[in-house]
């Protein structure tokens, strides 16, 4: 969360310097307005994925409007749409694979970023740049269960919404954006760019994982039985993979069943053990852009 605050501060500073006092004097004749589109790839990082090169890369696309205040500074507002995904099955950590959680979410985002060009953008064809800003996005994690897509936030898989547990997390969050790119003017009106931008989000629940395992009886009574099944899916993984079952038996004494009939692994997935970490989730966007000067 501290990292998010730092990048939000940088974004505010970057946006504030985009419109300097002299922007409407000696640089007024240089100010231009561009409209454009982006296409690229997205990657989620959080409890259910820590690696760049792993399954779960999705397409990302968007539109944007850019105001060039002068030859070095610009302000851009963008609308992005992508999908994020994570799955314990792809982890190199055996206890993550035993945990056996997964999610997919759509993610539309509205952002405002400041851009600092390191060369004279008006008189150079190639211009590297840095960016920082802030975005607001919506997410709605779902998972597959018995062939159906199940929305996870309404279930409260970590006891959210039950007295004595945290409240349900919001499906709207903020992202601090930091990135870099290079633009290329192929004509006075048309510009191409390649960009890498990282998002530090304000939520730990992009993947619906972030706290501790709750009491399954509480989920069964106050939320619904499906929440109790989806909070701990370790038995499903163990029954499909003998190596996982052997690891559980050797290190935790096997799988137990609580008084309500829900399976758990003593010392690993029983009530109060960590289901996820307390770090905010993140995602990466790598994209190509094309823009057209309209003013």
FIBA-663643 format. One record per residue (C-alpha): x, y, z; residue number from 1. Coordinates in pm, 1 decimal. Layout:
BEGIN
PT         px         py         pz     n
PT          X          Y          Z   NUM
...
This chain:
BEGIN
PT         px         py         pz     n
PT        0.0        0.0        0.0     1
PT      294.5      234.8       68.2     2
PT      415.4      178.7     -287.0     3
PT       71.0      274.4     -418.4     4
PT       76.2      599.0     -219.4     5
PT      419.8      686.4     -357.9     6
PT      312.4      635.4     -719.2     7
PT      -12.7      823.3     -665.2     8
PT      193.4     1115.2     -534.5     9
PT      421.8     1095.9     -838.0    10
PT      115.7     1085.7    -1064.0    11
PT      -29.9     1398.5     -904.8    12
PT      300.0     1581.7     -945.2    13
PT      336.6     1467.7    -1306.4    14
PT      -14.3     1579.1    -1394.7    15
PT       28.9     1912.5    -1218.7    16
PT      336.9     2004.8    -1420.6    17
PT      174.1     1920.3    -1753.0    18
PT        2.4     2259.4    -1760.5    19
PT      276.6     2507.7    -1664.5    20
PT      206.2     2876.0    -1643.8    21
PT      359.6     2946.5    -1982.0    22
PT      162.5     2672.4    -2158.7    23
PT      -71.7     2930.5    -2302.6    24
PT      200.1     3181.5    -2397.8    25
PT      509.0     3088.5    -2594.6    26
PT      400.0     2721.0    -2633.7    27
PT       37.4     2787.7    -2727.4    28
PT      103.6     2750.4    -3096.9    29
PT      264.7     2410.7    -3032.9    30
PT      -14.1     2257.9    -2824.8    31
PT     -189.5     1976.5    -3008.7    32
PT     -467.2     1731.6    -2935.1    33
PT     -445.9     1364.9    -3032.6    34
PT     -697.4     1081.7    -3030.8    35
PT     -584.2      722.0    -3047.6    36
PT     -621.8      355.6    -2969.1    37
PT     -411.7       86.2    -2803.3    38
PT     -381.9     -288.8    -2829.5    39
PT     -163.0     -510.6    -2614.9    40
PT     -137.3     -770.7    -2340.1    41
PT     -206.4     -779.1    -1966.0    42
PT      -63.1     -984.6    -1679.3    43
PT     -179.8    -1015.8    -1317.6    44
PT       51.7    -1045.8    -1015.4    45
PT      -79.3    -1143.2     -672.5    46
PT     -154.6    -1439.7     -448.8    47
PT     -231.5    -1669.9     -741.9    48
PT       60.6    -1571.4     -964.6    49
PT      407.6    -1426.9     -901.3    50
PT      571.5    -1501.2    -1236.4    51
PT      578.1    -1302.8    -1560.1    52
PT      613.4    -1599.2    -1793.6    53
PT      324.1    -1821.2    -1687.0    54
PT      -22.1    -1891.4    -1830.0    55
PT     -278.6    -1615.5    -1784.6    56
PT     -176.4    -1347.9    -2036.0    57
PT     -476.2    -1173.0    -2193.6    58
PT     -541.6     -912.3    -2459.6    59
PT     -593.2     -548.5    -2364.3    60
PT     -726.1     -264.2    -2573.5    61
PT     -836.7       92.1    -2526.9    62
PT     -884.4      446.4    -2653.2    63
PT     -726.0      769.6    -2533.8    64
PT     -713.7     1146.5    -2572.6    65
PT     -380.0     1326.7    -2531.2    66
PT     -312.2     1697.0    -2481.4    67
PT       45.8     1800.4    -2560.5    68
PT      117.5     2109.0    -2351.1    69
PT      462.7     2159.6    -2497.9    70
PT      749.0     1966.0    -2656.2    71
PT      820.8     1770.3    -2336.1    72
PT      494.4     1744.2    -2140.4    73
PT      156.5     1585.0    -2213.3    74
PT     -160.4     1484.1    -2033.0    75
PT     -352.8     1172.8    -2135.4    76
PT     -689.8     1030.7    -2036.6    77
PT     -751.8      667.6    -2132.6    78
PT    -1021.3      402.9    -2125.1    79
PT     -882.8       47.3    -2105.4    80
PT    -1047.7     -294.6    -2111.9    81
PT     -875.8     -622.4    -2030.7    82
PT     -912.4     -952.9    -1847.2    83
PT     -692.4    -1084.5    -1563.6    84
PT     -644.5    -1442.9    -1453.1    85
PT     -454.4    -1645.7    -1194.0    86
PT     -442.0    -2014.7    -1108.5    87
PT     -255.7    -2203.6     -835.1    88
PT     -223.6    -2498.5    -1071.0    89
PT       56.4    -2313.4    -1255.1    90
PT      259.7    -2237.6     -941.9    91
PT      604.0    -2385.1     -879.2    92
PT      522.2    -2396.8     -507.5    93
PT      365.1    -2728.4     -408.1    94
PT      157.2    -2576.5     -126.7    95
PT       13.1    -2321.8     -369.2    96
PT      -86.2    -2609.0     -598.1    97
PT     -246.6    -2780.7     -299.1    98
PT     -441.7    -2460.8     -219.6    99
PT     -590.0    -2497.8     -569.7   100
PT     -759.6    -2156.7     -605.6   101
PT     -820.1    -1976.6     -934.0   102
PT     -995.1    -1667.7    -1068.0   103
PT    -1075.0    -1467.0    -1378.6   104
PT    -1202.5    -1109.5    -1391.9   105
PT    -1290.1     -850.7    -1652.1   106
PT    -1130.8     -513.0    -1582.7   107
PT    -1237.6     -181.2    -1738.2   108
PT    -1025.3      115.7    -1627.9   109
PT    -1044.2      494.7    -1664.1   110
PT     -709.8      668.2    -1608.6   111
PT     -535.0     1004.7    -1614.5   112
PT     -158.1     1014.4    -1664.5   113
PT      111.3     1273.0    -1713.8   114
PT      383.1     1205.5    -1972.8   115
PT      736.2     1349.0    -1974.9   116
PT      918.1     1325.9    -2309.8   117
PT     1296.5     1306.7    -2284.0   118
PT     1356.8     1470.5    -2623.7   119
PT     1188.6     1744.0    -2827.2   120
PT      874.5     1561.5    -2939.7   121
PT      789.7     1820.3    -3203.7   122
PT     1123.2     1801.0    -3386.0   123
PT     1234.0     1442.4    -3328.1   124
PT     1077.5     1139.6    -3491.5   125
PT     1173.8      912.9    -3200.3   126
PT     1088.0     1026.2    -2846.8   127
PT     1123.8      811.3    -2531.8   128
PT      897.2      909.3    -2243.2   129
PT      806.8      836.5    -1880.9   130
PT      455.8      840.3    -1738.1   131
PT      283.4      839.9    -1400.9   132
PT      -78.6      877.3    -1299.8   133
PT     -387.3      727.2    -1145.9   134
PT     -666.4      498.9    -1264.1   135
PT    -1003.4      380.4    -1136.4   136
PT    -1115.7       29.8    -1232.4   137
PT    -1389.6     -228.7    -1177.1   138
PT    -1328.6     -599.7    -1119.6   139
PT    -1545.3     -903.1    -1045.9   140
PT    -1351.6    -1224.8     -972.0   141
PT    -1513.7    -1549.9    -1081.1   142
PT    -1405.3    -1913.2    -1070.4   143
PT    -1508.0    -2240.4    -1230.3   144
PT    -1698.5    -2486.7    -1011.3   145
PT    -1858.5    -2798.5    -1157.6   146
PT    -1842.4    -2642.0    -1503.9   147
PT    -2013.3    -2314.4    -1408.7   148
PT    -1875.4    -1964.0    -1359.6   149
PT    -1930.5    -1851.9    -1000.2   150
PT    -1899.4    -1490.8     -880.3   151
PT    -1681.5    -1494.3     -569.4   152
PT    -1734.0    -1155.0     -405.4   153
PT    -2103.0    -1211.9     -317.8   154
PT    -2012.7    -1546.0     -151.7   155
PT    -1771.1    -1400.9      102.1   156
PT    -1523.4    -1688.9       80.5   157
PT    -1318.5    -1550.0      370.3   158
PT    -1625.0    -1476.6      584.1   159
PT    -1679.9    -1123.6      452.0   160
PT    -2017.2     -989.8      556.6   161
PT    -2049.8    -1211.9      866.3   162
PT    -2034.3    -1052.6     1210.1   163
PT    -1680.2    -1075.4     1343.5   164
PT    -1529.2    -1096.3      993.9   165
PT    -1420.6     -818.8      753.9   166
PT    -1684.9     -640.4      545.3   167
PT    -1722.6     -733.8      179.3   168
PT    -1455.1     -576.8      -37.4   169
PT    -1547.7     -319.5     -298.7   170
PT    -1528.8     -422.4     -662.8   171
PT    -1408.7      -73.0     -753.9   172
PT    -1046.3       14.6     -679.4   173
PT     -768.7      263.0     -758.2   174
PT     -442.8      199.1     -941.1   175
PT     -122.4      398.4     -924.6   176
PT       35.1      388.1    -1271.5   177
PT      403.8      406.5    -1357.7   178
PT      540.8      337.8    -1703.3   179
PT      772.9      415.2    -1990.9   180
PT      751.7      409.5    -2367.0   181
PT      880.7      538.5    -2694.6   182
PT      682.7      725.5    -2959.6   183
PT      755.6      757.2    -3329.7   184
PT      613.1     1025.1    -3557.2   185
PT      554.6      863.4    -3893.9   186
PT      394.9     1184.9    -4025.8   187
PT      290.8     1526.5    -3890.8   188
PT      -51.3     1378.3    -3812.7   189
PT       13.2     1012.8    -3721.5   190
PT      212.8      879.6    -3427.2   191
PT      301.2      524.5    -3319.2   192
PT      412.1      421.2    -2970.5   193
PT      520.5      121.7    -2765.8   194
PT      455.9      134.6    -2390.5   195
PT      500.2      -68.7    -2071.9   196
PT      289.8       42.9    -1772.9   197
PT      263.3     -116.0    -1428.4   198
PT      -37.5      -81.1    -1197.1   199
PT       -8.4      -85.2     -817.7   200
PT     -365.4     -131.3     -697.2   201
PT     -544.2      -37.9     -375.3   202
PT     -703.9     -384.1     -339.2   203
PT     -578.8     -723.7     -226.0   204
PT     -885.8     -895.7     -370.6   205
PT     -849.5     -888.3     -748.9   206
PT     -822.0    -1266.5     -703.8   207
PT    -1064.7    -1297.4     -406.4   208
PT     -769.4    -1412.6     -193.0   209
PT     -611.0    -1201.2       77.9   210
PT     -688.2    -1306.3      434.7   211
PT     -716.7    -1622.1      644.1   212
PT     -929.5    -1934.5      622.0   213
PT    -1263.0    -1878.4      800.4   214
PT    -1470.7    -2119.8     1002.5   215
PT    -1656.8    -2333.1      745.3   216
PT    -1955.5    -2360.9      977.3   217
PT    -1990.4    -1980.0      978.0   218
PT    -1987.4    -1976.9      597.2   219
PT    -2239.3    -2260.5      582.0   220
PT    -2478.0    -2090.7      824.4   221
PT    -2449.9    -1721.7      737.1   222
PT    -2338.3    -1708.8      372.8   223
PT    -2409.0    -2031.7      186.7   224
PT    -2261.2    -2382.6      154.8   225
PT    -2096.2    -2297.6     -177.7   226
PT    -1877.0    -2041.0        0.9   227
PT    -1757.1    -2315.1      236.9   228
PT    -1666.1    -2540.5      -55.5   229
PT    -1481.2    -2265.4     -246.2   230
PT    -1281.0    -2124.8       44.5   231
PT    -1067.4    -2442.1       52.2   232
PT    -1031.7    -2652.1     -263.4   233
PT     -727.5    -2848.7     -153.4   234
PT     -906.4    -3183.2     -146.3   235
PT    -1000.6    -3145.9     -513.9   236
PT     -633.5    -3101.0     -606.0   237
PT     -513.8    -3388.2     -386.0   238
PT     -765.8    -3634.8     -527.2   239
PT     -643.7    -3556.2     -880.1   240
PT     -269.0    -3565.2     -807.5   241
PT     -116.1    -3848.4     -605.8   242
PT      204.6    -3650.3     -549.5   243
PT        7.1    -3377.7     -374.9   244
PT     -179.1    -3629.3     -160.5   245
PT      150.1    -3791.3      -59.5   246
PT      295.6    -3451.5       36.5   247
PT      -11.3    -3374.7      250.9   248
PT        6.5    -3709.8      427.2   249
PT      380.7    -3683.4      493.4   250
PT      378.9    -3323.3      615.4   251
PT       32.5    -3265.1      762.4   252
PT     -100.3    -3611.1      844.4   253
PT     -359.4    -3616.3      566.7   254
PT     -694.0    -3447.4      505.0   255
PT     -945.2    -3412.2      788.9   256
PT    -1316.8    -3333.0      791.1   257
PT    -1476.5    -3079.3     1027.9   258
PT    -1803.7    -3118.2     1219.0   259
PT    -1995.6    -2980.6      921.6   260
PT    -1845.5    -3226.9      675.0   261
PT    -1605.9    -2984.7      504.8   262
PT    -1250.9    -3110.5      431.6   263
PT     -940.0    -2925.3      549.5   264
PT     -569.7    -2985.4      604.4   265
PT     -469.2    -2941.9      972.1   266
PT     -198.4    -2678.6     1000.6   267
PT     -238.9    -2559.9      641.5   268
PT     -598.3    -2482.0      543.7   269
PT     -785.2    -2496.3      873.7   270
PT     -943.9    -2191.5     1039.1   271
PT     -704.4    -1903.2     1103.4   272
PT     -425.9    -2015.1      869.3   273
PT     -321.7    -1775.1      596.3   274
PT     -516.0    -1817.4      274.0   275
PT     -331.6    -1529.8      104.6   276
PT      -90.1    -1248.3      186.3   277
PT     -162.0     -890.0      288.8   278
PT        2.4     -727.8      -13.7   279
PT     -200.8     -539.0     -272.7   280
PT     -243.8     -701.2     -613.1   281
PT      -81.8     -558.5     -926.6   282
PT      -98.6     -591.5    -1302.5   283
PT      108.5     -505.9    -1606.9   284
PT       -0.1     -367.8    -1944.2   285
PT      227.8     -388.2    -2251.0   286
PT       79.1     -214.5    -2553.4   287
PT      117.9      -55.6    -2894.4   288
PT      -63.5      268.3    -2972.3   289
PT     -153.8      471.0    -3277.1   290
PT     -279.4      827.3    -3257.7   291
PT     -402.1     1097.6    -3492.8   292
PT     -357.2     1470.8    -3442.2   293
PT     -695.5     1643.4    -3455.7   294
PT     -581.6     1991.0    -3351.0   295
